[in-house]
Amino acid sequence: MKLGPRDAPGYFARPEAQRTGLLIYGADAMRIALKRQEVIAALIGPQGEEEMRLARMPAGELRKDPARLDDAVKAQSFFPGPRVAFVEDATEALAAPILAALADWREGDAQIIVTAGQLKPTSKLRKAFEAHKNAYAAGIYDDPPSRGELEAMLSAAGLPMPGHDAMRDLTDLARALDPGDLRQTIEKIALYKLGDATPLTSHEIALCAPASVEADLDDVLHIVAEARSGEIGPIMKRLRAQGVQPVALCIAATRHFRTLYTAAADPGGASQGIARMRPPVFGPRRDRMIRQASSWGAPNLEMALSLLTETDLQMRSAAQTAPQMAVVERALIRLAMLARR
């Protein structure tokens, strides 16, 4: 039977022990691994592997010994409870032993869990599980987690449901991160909130989220965008001491002001423009950039981008004699002065 995207998350969290088997397939190996871990843990419990109720076999081992899967399905454990025979990274070449084990399955046997890569609709494995009356086939796609999946991940981490703003930021984060990184981030948030019963905030999510490439340059970019020209000199000294390259600073400034321009030029306003950004901008940084985009306006931001383009060309010019960091610093000061108009 087919397990659709809407029903799959609920089944993965609460699988039925009396089923013959489950095929999980898709292009993203990390997503597949996370789902089968969830299913197997729900079936056999935290002690299942120690109690030898899980038989794990990579595709290569099953290829060498085709009877191994059927033996694992029929084998009995010394401990009571559901059992699982897990075949990892199956291919069409293993269809024969897997289909034989499906056909020979009887009530009380171990459930057959199979993971595979992308399978065509004509795949023997996929067709067998989809046509089986007591087994499921679930395709895992690259769609971001749904709200229900996020809530399940938060619940599993022991976190209460956050408010509207924090949930929006988590949803944006889920669109930007790989599944494994998202799970690690939620675990990090859970550790950060350990013993803290207050609701999760956008600021706490921003603190625990993976840092962006431009994180070390954010301070100077915000100073420029907020027209605080008097603070540019001291922070530029610190950046020089840290070894920040002028080209990297110019690129980061261009990205920042391009983001502001995209937001300011959005027909729905700066707030809607920032909300459409990919990768997402969230937390206090999002609110700050909305204020900056609204304050500058699209015409001034066009001038800012022109100035940064001229600066980039000047730095690349063979006739350039001034130190590159001085050229960038001068451009940033001019931008800060432009913001005051």
C-alpha positions as CSV (number, residue, x, y, z in Angstrom):
1,M,0.0,0.0,0.0
2,K,1.1,3.5,-0.7
3,L,1.8,5.8,2.3
4,G,1.2,9.4,1.2
5,P,3.1,12.4,2.3
6,R,0.2,13.5,4.5
7,D,-0.1,10.2,6.4
8,A,3.6,9.2,6.4
9,P,4.8,11.3,9.4
10,G,2.1,10.0,11.7
11,Y,2.8,6.4,10.7
12,F,6.6,6.9,11.2
13,A,6.0,8.1,14.7
14,R,3.5,5.3,15.5
15,P,4.1,2.3,13.2
16,E,1.9,-0.8,13.4
17,A,3.8,-3.8,14.7
18,Q,1.7,-6.4,12.9
19,R,2.6,-5.1,9.4
20,T,4.7,-7.3,7.1
21,G,7.0,-4.5,6.1
22,L,7.8,-0.9,5.1
23,L,9.8,0.4,2.1
24,I,11.2,3.9,2.5
25,Y,12.8,5.4,-0.6
26,G,13.9,8.7,-2.0
27,A,16.8,10.8,-3.3
28,D,18.0,12.3,0.0
29,A,19.9,9.7,2.0
30,M,19.9,11.8,5.2
31,R,16.1,12.1,5.2
32,I,15.7,8.4,4.5
33,A,18.0,7.6,7.4
34,L,16.2,9.8,9.9
35,K,12.8,8.3,9.0
36,R,13.9,4.7,9.3
37,Q,15.6,5.5,12.6
38,E,12.3,6.9,13.8
39,V,10.3,3.9,12.6
40,I,12.6,1.3,14.0
41,A,12.9,3.0,17.4
42,A,9.1,3.2,17.6
43,L,8.8,-0.5,16.8
44,I,11.4,-2.1,19.0
45,G,11.9,0.6,21.7
46,P,15.2,1.9,23.1
47,Q,16.4,-1.6,24.3
48,G,15.5,-3.4,21.1
49,E,18.9,-3.6,19.6
50,E,20.5,-4.7,22.9
51,E,17.9,-7.4,23.1
52,M,18.8,-8.6,19.7
53,R,15.4,-7.8,18.2
54,L,17.0,-5.9,15.3
55,A,18.8,-7.7,12.5
56,R,20.6,-5.1,10.3
57,M,22.0,-6.1,6.9
58,P,23.7,-3.8,4.4
59,A,22.8,-4.4,0.7
60,G,26.3,-6.0,0.1
61,E,25.9,-8.6,2.7
62,L,22.4,-9.6,1.4
63,R,23.8,-9.9,-2.1
64,K,26.4,-12.3,-0.9
65,D,23.9,-14.4,1.1
66,P,20.3,-14.0,-0.3
67,A,18.8,-16.3,2.3
68,R,20.0,-14.1,5.1
69,L,16.9,-11.9,5.1
70,D,14.4,-14.8,5.3
71,D,16.5,-16.3,8.1
72,A,16.4,-13.0,10.0
73,V,12.6,-12.7,9.5
74,K,12.0,-16.2,11.0
75,A,14.6,-16.1,13.8
76,Q,13.4,-15.7,17.3
77,S,14.8,-13.5,20.1
78,F,15.4,-14.5,23.7
79,F,13.5,-11.4,24.6
80,P,9.8,-10.7,24.0
81,G,8.6,-7.9,21.8
82,P,8.4,-6.8,18.1
83,R,11.4,-7.7,15.9
84,V,12.7,-5.9,12.8
85,A,14.8,-7.2,9.9
86,F,16.4,-4.1,8.3
87,V,17.9,-4.0,4.8
88,E,19.9,-0.8,4.1
89,D,20.4,0.8,0.7
90,A,18.6,-1.8,-1.3
91,T,18.7,-1.8,-5.1
92,E,16.7,-3.5,-7.8
93,A,19.4,-6.2,-7.8
94,L,18.1,-7.3,-4.4
95,A,14.4,-7.5,-5.4
96,A,14.4,-11.3,-5.6
97,P,15.4,-12.1,-1.9
98,I,13.3,-9.2,-0.5
99,L,10.2,-10.2,-2.5
100,A,10.8,-13.9,-1.4
101,A,10.9,-12.8,2.2
102,L,7.7,-10.8,1.8
103,A,5.9,-13.7,0.3
104,D,7.1,-16.1,3.0
105,W,6.2,-13.7,5.9
106,R,3.8,-15.1,8.5
107,E,2.2,-13.5,11.6
108,G,4.8,-13.3,14.4
109,D,7.7,-12.9,12.1
110,A,10.0,-9.9,12.2
111,Q,8.8,-6.8,10.3
112,I,10.8,-6.1,7.1
113,I,12.1,-2.5,6.9
114,V,13.9,-1.7,3.6
115,T,15.5,1.6,2.6
116,A,16.4,2.5,-1.0
117,G,17.4,5.4,-3.2
118,Q,15.2,7.0,-5.8
119,L,12.9,4.3,-7.3
120,K,11.0,4.5,-10.6
121,P,7.3,3.7,-10.6
122,T,8.2,0.5,-12.6
123,S,10.6,-0.6,-9.8
124,K,10.0,-4.2,-8.7
125,L,10.6,-3.3,-5.1
126,R,8.3,-0.3,-5.2
127,K,5.5,-2.1,-7.0
128,A,5.7,-5.1,-4.6
129,F,5.4,-3.0,-1.5
130,E,2.7,-0.8,-3.0
131,A,0.6,-3.8,-4.1
132,H,1.1,-5.7,-0.8
133,K,-2.0,-5.8,1.4
134,N,-0.1,-5.7,4.6
135,A,3.0,-3.6,3.8
136,Y,3.6,0.1,3.0
137,A,5.8,2.0,0.6
138,A,6.6,5.6,1.4
139,G,8.4,8.0,-0.8
140,I,10.5,10.7,0.9
141,Y,10.9,13.9,-1.1
142,D,12.9,17.1,-0.6
143,D,10.0,19.2,0.7
144,P,10.7,21.1,3.9
145,P,9.1,19.7,7.1
146,S,5.5,20.4,7.6
147,R,4.2,22.2,10.8
148,G,3.1,18.8,12.1
149,E,6.6,17.3,11.6
150,L,8.2,20.3,13.3
151,E,5.8,20.0,16.3
152,A,6.7,16.3,16.5
153,M,10.4,17.1,16.5
154,L,9.9,19.8,19.2
155,S,7.9,17.4,21.3
156,A,10.5,14.6,21.0
157,A,13.1,17.1,22.2
158,G,11.0,18.0,25.2
159,L,10.3,21.5,24.0
160,P,6.8,23.1,24.5
161,M,5.0,24.5,21.5
162,P,6.5,28.0,20.8
163,G,4.5,31.2,20.0
164,H,3.6,32.4,16.6
165,D,6.8,34.4,15.9
166,A,9.1,31.7,17.2
167,M,7.3,29.0,15.2
168,R,7.5,31.1,12.1
169,D,11.3,31.4,12.6
170,L,11.6,27.6,13.1
171,T,9.7,27.1,9.8
172,D,12.0,29.4,8.0
173,L,15.0,27.7,9.5
174,A,13.6,24.3,8.4
175,R,13.4,25.5,4.8
176,A,17.1,26.5,4.9
177,L,18.7,23.6,6.7
178,D,19.3,20.0,5.8
179,P,17.2,17.5,7.9
180,G,20.2,16.4,9.9
181,D,21.3,20.0,10.6
182,L,17.7,20.9,11.6
183,R,17.5,18.0,14.1
184,Q,20.9,19.0,15.6
185,T,19.7,22.6,15.9
186,I,16.5,21.6,17.7
187,E,18.6,19.4,20.1
188,K,20.9,22.4,20.7
189,I,17.8,24.5,21.5
190,A,16.5,21.9,23.8
191,L,19.9,21.9,25.7
192,Y,19.9,25.7,25.8
193,K,16.3,25.6,27.3
194,L,17.0,22.8,29.7
195,G,15.4,23.7,33.0
196,D,13.8,26.9,31.5
197,A,10.0,26.7,31.3
198,T,9.6,30.1,29.6
199,P,8.3,30.0,26.0
200,L,10.9,29.7,23.2
201,T,11.7,33.1,21.6
202,S,13.0,34.2,18.2
203,H,16.1,35.6,19.9
204,E,16.9,32.1,21.4
205,I,16.4,30.5,18.0
206,A,18.8,33.0,16.5
207,L,21.4,32.2,19.2
208,C,21.2,28.5,18.5
209,A,20.9,28.5,14.7
210,P,24.0,27.8,12.6
211,A,26.0,30.9,12.0
212,S,25.9,32.3,8.5
213,V,29.1,33.0,6.5
214,E,28.6,36.7,7.0
215,A,28.1,36.5,10.8
216,D,31.4,38.0,11.7
217,L,30.7,41.0,9.4
218,D,27.2,41.7,10.5
219,D,28.1,44.3,13.0
220,V,29.9,46.6,10.6
221,L,27.1,46.1,7.9
222,H,24.4,47.1,10.4
223,I,26.5,50.1,11.5
224,V,26.7,51.3,7.9
225,A,23.1,50.6,7.1
226,E,22.0,52.5,10.3
227,A,24.1,55.6,9.4
228,R,26.4,55.3,12.5
229,S,29.4,56.5,10.6
230,G,31.3,57.4,13.7
231,E,31.6,53.8,14.7
232,I,33.0,52.5,11.4
233,G,36.7,53.4,12.1
234,P,37.0,51.4,15.4
235,I,35.3,48.3,14.1
236,M,37.3,48.4,10.9
237,K,40.5,48.2,13.0
238,R,39.2,45.1,14.7
239,L,38.3,43.5,11.3
240,R,41.8,44.2,10.0
241,A,43.3,42.7,13.2
242,Q,41.1,39.6,12.6
243,G,42.5,39.2,9.1
244,V,39.2,40.0,7.3
245,Q,40.0,40.5,3.6
246,P,38.7,43.7,1.9
247,V,37.2,41.8,-1.0
248,A,35.2,39.6,1.4
249,L,34.0,42.8,3.2
250,C,32.9,44.3,-0.1
251,I,31.1,41.2,-1.2
252,A,29.3,40.9,2.2
253,A,28.3,44.6,2.0
254,T,26.9,44.1,-1.6
255,R,24.9,41.1,-0.4
256,H,23.5,43.0,2.5
257,F,22.4,46.0,0.5
258,R,21.1,43.8,-2.3
259,T,18.9,42.1,0.3
260,L,17.7,45.5,1.6
261,Y,17.0,46.6,-2.0
262,T,15.0,43.5,-2.7
263,A,12.9,44.0,0.5
264,A,12.4,47.7,-0.2
265,A,11.4,47.2,-3.8
266,D,8.8,44.4,-2.9
267,P,5.3,45.5,-3.8
268,G,4.0,44.2,-0.5
269,G,6.5,46.3,1.5
270,A,9.8,45.6,3.3
271,S,8.3,43.1,5.7
272,Q,6.9,41.0,2.9
273,G,10.1,41.3,0.9
274,I,12.2,40.0,3.8
275,A,9.7,37.2,4.4
276,R,10.3,36.0,0.8
277,M,14.1,35.7,1.2
278,R,15.9,32.4,0.6
279,P,17.8,31.5,2.7
280,P,15.5,33.1,5.3
281,V,16.3,36.0,7.5
282,F,14.8,35.5,11.0
283,G,14.9,36.6,14.6
284,P,16.0,40.1,15.6
285,R,18.2,40.4,12.5
286,R,15.0,40.2,10.3
287,D,13.3,43.0,12.3
288,R,16.5,45.1,12.1
289,M,16.8,44.6,8.3
290,I,13.1,45.5,7.8
291,R,13.7,48.8,9.6
292,Q,16.9,49.4,7.5
293,A,15.1,48.7,4.2
294,S,12.2,51.0,5.1
295,S,14.5,53.8,6.2
296,W,16.7,53.7,3.1
297,G,14.0,53.2,0.4
298,A,14.6,51.6,-3.0
299,P,16.1,54.7,-4.7
300,N,18.8,55.2,-2.1
301,L,19.6,51.5,-2.1
302,E,20.1,51.6,-5.9
303,M,22.7,54.3,-5.3
304,A,24.3,52.3,-2.6
305,L,24.6,49.2,-4.9
306,S,26.1,51.4,-7.6
307,L,28.7,52.8,-5.1
308,L,29.6,49.2,-4.1
309,T,29.9,48.1,-7.7
310,E,32.3,51.0,-8.4
311,T,34.3,50.1,-5.3
312,D,34.6,46.5,-6.4
313,L,35.8,47.6,-9.9
314,Q,38.2,50.1,-8.4
315,M,39.8,47.3,-6.2
316,R,40.2,45.1,-9.3
317,S,41.7,47.8,-11.4
318,A,45.4,47.4,-12.2
319,A,45.8,51.2,-11.8
320,Q,44.6,51.1,-8.2
321,T,47.3,52.3,-5.8
322,A,45.5,53.0,-2.5
323,P,45.3,50.1,0.0
324,Q,42.2,48.0,-0.7
325,M,41.0,48.1,2.9
326,A,41.2,51.9,2.9
327,V,39.1,51.9,-0.3
328,V,36.4,49.7,1.3
329,E,36.4,51.8,4.5
330,R,35.9,55.0,2.5
331,A,33.0,53.4,0.6
332,L,31.4,52.3,3.8
333,I,31.6,55.8,5.3
334,R,30.1,57.2,2.1
335,L,27.2,54.7,2.4
336,A,26.6,55.7,6.0
337,M,26.5,59.3,5.0
338,L,24.1,58.5,2.2
339,A,21.8,56.8,4.6
340,R,21.3,60.2,6.4
341,R,19.8,61.9,3.4
